[in-house]
Amino acid sequence: GSRAILAPDSRKGRRFVPKSRRSHQATLAATMRLVRFLMKLSNETVVVELKNSTVVQGTVTGVDMSMNCHMKNIKFTVKGKPPVSMDHLTIRGNNIRYVILPDSIPLDTLLVDDSKRLPKAGKDTNAGRGRGRGRGRGRGAAKKR
């Protein structure tokens, strides 16, 4: 079966998290970082190799959260066939194998993580643990009239 191992949690203390789910969360975080990096490549000329070995060279106009890559001034080369030129092309994100970057790109500035982390909400003083909105605390509680 699946081994559960101890992993830190945002709540106080520790809890069991299945290993498979923990690695999935790490993969999601890495994928998000990759997509955010690719989103910064607007107006850069790159080479994209697809999973079917097709090579697409062109200028990135944008990348969305699904890693779909919108490009212009395309040279589209299917393996074993002559290249085809296109004005615009959108590549579905899950078909991308590699994105080959130009040497001139300033990687040190693009790799800076500029996403603002939202601070975790502090403890709400008048909130219980998901048991309604503060009513029914036993026999001694004051009644609202």
C-alpha positions in Angstrom: 0.0 0.0 0.0 0.9 3.7 0.1 3.3 4.6 2.9 2.3 7.7 4.8 5.2 9.6 6.2 5.4 12.6 8.5 5.5 15.9 6.7 5.3 19.5 8.1 1.9 21.2 7.8 1.0 24.9 7.9 -1.0 24.2 11.1 0.7 23.8 14.5 2.2 20.4 15.0 2.5 17.7 12.4 0.1 15.5 10.5 0.4 12.5 8.2 0.5 13.3 4.4 0.6 10.5 1.9 3.9 10.6 0.0 2.1 10.6 -3.3 0.2 13.7 -2.5 3.2 15.5 -1.1 5.2 14.9 -4.3 2.2 16.0 -6.4 2.1 19.3 -4.4 5.8 19.8 -5.1 5.3 19.1 -8.8 2.5 21.6 -8.9 4.6 24.3 -7.3 7.5 23.6 -9.7 5.1 23.7 -12.7 3.7 27.1 -11.5 7.2 28.5 -11.3 8.0 27.2 -14.8 4.8 28.7 -16.3 5.5 32.1 -14.5 9.0 32.1 -16.0 7.7 31.3 -19.5 5.2 34.1 -19.1 8.1 36.6 -18.8 9.4 35.5 -22.3 7.1 37.8 -24.2 8.8 39.3 -27.4 11.7 36.8 -27.1 12.5 34.6 -30.1 12.7 31.0 -28.9 12.7 27.5 -30.3 10.0 25.1 -29.0 10.4 21.4 -29.6 7.1 19.5 -29.3 6.6 15.9 -28.0 6.1 14.7 -31.6 9.6 16.1 -32.5 8.2 19.0 -34.4 10.4 22.1 -34.1 8.8 25.6 -33.9 10.9 28.7 -34.1 9.2 32.1 -33.5 8.6 35.1 -31.2 6.6 34.5 -28.1 3.6 36.8 -27.8 2.3 35.3 -24.6 2.0 32.2 -22.4 -1.1 31.4 -20.3 -1.5 29.5 -17.1 -2.0 26.2 -19.0 1.4 26.8 -20.5 -0.2 27.4 -23.9 2.3 29.3 -25.9 1.1 32.0 -28.4 3.7 32.9 -31.0 4.2 35.0 -34.1 6.6 34.9 -37.1 6.7 31.1 -37.0 9.0 28.7 -38.8 7.2 25.3 -38.3 9.3 22.2 -39.1 7.7 18.8 -38.9 10.3 16.0 -38.6 11.4 14.9 -42.1 9.5 17.6 -44.0 10.4 21.1 -45.3 9.7 24.1 -42.9 6.5 26.0 -43.2 6.2 29.7 -42.4 3.2 31.1 -40.4 2.2 34.5 -39.1 0.7 33.2 -35.8 0.5 29.9 -33.9 -0.7 28.7 -30.5 0.9 25.6 -29.1 -1.0 23.7 -26.5 1.0 23.5 -23.3 0.9 19.8 -22.8 2.5 19.2 -26.2 5.7 21.1 -25.3 8.9 19.1 -24.7 11.5 21.8 -24.6 11.7 25.6 -24.9 15.2 26.5 -26.1 16.1 30.1 -25.0 18.4 32.5 -26.9 21.9 33.1 -25.4 21.1 36.8 -25.2 18.4 36.4 -22.6 19.1 37.9 -19.1 18.3 34.8 -17.1 19.4 36.3 -13.7 16.7 39.0 -13.9 14.0 36.7 -15.3 14.6 34.0 -12.6 14.0 36.5 -9.7 10.8 35.4 -8.0 8.7 38.6 -8.0 5.4 37.0 -7.0 4.1 38.6 -3.8 3.4 35.9 -1.2 0.1 36.4 0.6 0.7 36.3 4.3 -1.2 33.6 6.1 -4.2 34.8 7.9 -3.6 35.1 11.7 -5.8 33.3 14.2 -9.3 34.7 14.3 -10.0 35.4 18.0 -13.7 34.8 17.9 -13.8 31.9 15.6 -14.1 28.3 16.8 -13.1 25.3 14.8 -15.8 25.2 12.1 -18.7 24.5 14.5 -21.1 27.3 13.5 -20.9 31.0 14.3 -20.3 31.1 18.1 -23.7 29.7 19.3 -24.4 26.6 21.4 -21.4 26.6 23.8 -23.1 24.6 26.5 -25.5 25.3 29.4 -23.8 28.4 30.8 -23.7 30.4 27.6 -25.6 33.7 27.5 -28.6 33.8 25.3 -29.3 36.5 22.7 -32.8 38.0 22.9 
